[in-house]
Amino acid sequence: MKLRNVLNATKVVLCAALLLATLSASSAKAQSAFNGKFTLTENAYWGHEILPAGDYELSIATTGLPSIVVVRDATTGKEVAKLFPQIRELSIKGESELLIGTRGKQSVIYSLRVPALGMVFISDPDLARGAEKEARNARVVPVIVASK
């Protein structure tokens, strides 16, 4: 009888945790900390994803760790990348923008600067710190603040 009570209590706790996680995810999605739009004129890697040239929308679902950056195709609304940058720096200067460097012959988005949140989200620390000579040829892509 005691084992049955323990199992029932465990089921209740697991169901409650699942419900809480679902509600938290829905809440985070509905209340993005930042929404923006950008256009890539060339293919570029961002994290493990390659984004073809084109128009995109991005949202930052949370500024806590891990931060969650969701990138969608601006035409279809389809999610094309979900990034979890683990390194952040404080920054309130400048405009919202993507910083792109090169590694070999590949373009790499290495930072997302969002002064409205007071942060820079770094996805490639070596390029962001200029540890590689390719970082000196950085290109900037403006991120236009969007309201949803």
C-alpha positions in Angstrom: 0.0 0.0 0.0 2.8 2.4 0.8 4.5 1.7 -2.5 1.3 2.6 -4.3 1.1 5.9 -2.4 4.6 6.8 -3.3 4.0 6.0 -7.0 0.8 8.1 -7.0 2.6 11.0 -5.3 5.4 10.7 -7.9 2.9 10.8 -10.8 1.3 14.0 -9.3 4.7 15.7 -8.9 5.8 14.8 -12.5 2.5 16.0 -14.0 2.8 19.3 -12.1 6.4 19.7 -13.2 5.3 19.1 -16.9 2.5 21.5 -16.6 4.8 24.2 -15.1 7.4 23.7 -17.8 4.7 24.0 -20.5 3.3 27.2 -19.0 6.8 28.7 -18.6 7.7 27.9 -22.2 4.5 29.4 -23.5 5.0 32.5 -21.3 8.6 33.0 -22.5 7.5 32.7 -26.1 4.7 35.2 -25.7 6.9 37.7 -23.9 10.1 37.9 -25.8 12.7 40.3 -24.3 13.7 41.5 -27.8 12.4 41.2 -31.4 14.3 42.3 -34.4 14.7 41.9 -38.2 17.9 41.7 -40.3 19.0 40.9 -43.8 22.0 38.8 -44.7 23.6 39.5 -48.1 25.7 36.3 -47.9 25.4 32.8 -46.4 26.7 32.8 -42.8 27.2 30.3 -40.0 25.6 31.1 -36.7 26.3 28.5 -34.1 25.9 25.1 -35.8 23.4 26.5 -38.4 24.1 28.0 -41.8 21.7 30.9 -42.7 21.4 31.5 -46.4 21.3 35.1 -47.7 17.9 36.5 -47.0 15.5 38.3 -44.6 15.1 37.1 -41.0 13.4 37.8 -37.8 14.9 37.1 -34.4 13.6 37.0 -30.9 15.4 36.7 -27.6 13.2 34.7 -25.4 15.2 35.1 -22.2 18.3 37.1 -21.1 19.1 34.6 -18.4 21.4 31.7 -18.8 21.1 30.0 -21.1 19.9 32.8 -23.3 17.6 31.7 -26.2 17.8 33.4 -29.6 15.3 32.1 -32.1 15.8 33.0 -35.8 12.9 32.7 -38.3 12.7 33.1 -42.0 10.9 36.5 -42.4 8.8 35.3 -45.4 7.6 31.9 -44.1 7.9 32.4 -40.4 9.6 29.0 -40.2 12.2 28.6 -37.4 15.6 28.2 -39.0 17.9 28.4 -36.0 17.7 28.2 -32.2 20.8 29.4 -30.4 21.9 29.2 -26.8 24.8 31.7 -26.5 26.5 31.0 -23.2 28.7 34.1 -23.1 27.3 37.5 -22.6 28.9 40.9 -22.1 27.3 44.2 -20.9 26.9 46.8 -23.6 24.7 49.8 -23.8 26.5 51.6 -26.6 25.8 51.6 -30.4 22.9 50.1 -32.3 21.5 46.5 -32.4 23.6 44.6 -34.9 25.1 41.3 -35.9 28.9 41.1 -36.1 30.2 38.8 -38.9 33.8 37.6 -39.3 35.4 35.0 -41.5 37.0 31.7 -40.7 38.8 30.4 -43.7 36.3 31.2 -46.5 33.2 31.0 -44.4 31.3 33.9 -42.9 30.5 33.5 -39.2 28.1 35.5 -37.1 30.1 35.8 -33.9 28.1 38.3 -31.8 24.7 39.8 -31.5 24.7 43.3 -29.9 21.4 44.4 -28.3 21.9 47.7 -26.4 18.2 47.8 -25.5 18.9 44.8 -23.3 22.3 46.1 -22.3 24.0 43.0 -23.7 26.1 41.4 -26.4 25.4 37.7 -27.0 28.6 36.0 -28.1 28.4 32.8 -30.1 32.0 32.5 -31.3 34.4 33.8 -28.5 37.6 33.5 -30.6 36.2 35.7 -33.3 34.6 38.1 -30.8 37.9 38.6 -29.0 39.8 39.1 -32.2 41.9 36.1 -31.4 41.8 35.2 -35.1 43.1 37.6 -37.8 39.8 37.2 -39.7 38.0 39.1 -36.9 39.7 42.3 -38.1 37.7 42.2 -41.3 34.4 42.2 -39.4 31.2 43.2 -41.1 28.2 44.7 -39.4 24.6 43.8 -40.2 22.0 46.2 -38.6 19.2 44.6 -36.6 16.1 46.7 -36.8 14.0 46.6 -33.6 10.6 45.1 -34.4 7.4 45.1 -32.4 5.1 42.1 -32.3 
